[in-house]
Amino acid sequence: MLKNTVNFLTYTIVASTLVLTQGFLGGSPLFSNDGVAVALTKAEKQEKKIARAVARAEKAAMRAERAAKKAAGVAAKGQKEAEERAEQAE
């Protein structure tokens, strides 16, 4: 009985070790680089940097546009209040 239990545990440990090793060696990579398993060339790296910079610039432009709209709204509100106070002063 004890011999069977020890054999079962031994085979289980060996099998799980082999399965895990096979998964790490031949399976999917732990850290994927956009699905590319080969090293990127200098041009590809530069292209990737440019794409990120363009995305950041677009995001900054959107933020600036929102801020401009908000500032225009605040300015219009201030102008309206100034006109109302001028009318009240008369």
C-alpha positions, 0 to 999 in steps of 0.5 A: 500500500505504501509502495503504491502511494509512493510510486503514484506520487513519484509518477505524478510529480515527474509527469507534472514536471515534464508537462510544465517544462514542455509548456515553458520550452515549446508553449506560448511565451510568457511575455509576448511582444505583439505576437512576434517571437523574433527580434525586431529590426531597428526600423521596426523599433523606430516605427513602433516608437513613432506610432506611440508618439503619434498616439500620444500627440493625438491624445494631447490634441484631444485634451487641448481641444477639450480644454479650449472648449471649456475655456470658451464656455467659461469666457462666454459665461464671464462675458454674460455675467459682466453684461448682466452686472453692467445692466444692473449698474445702470 
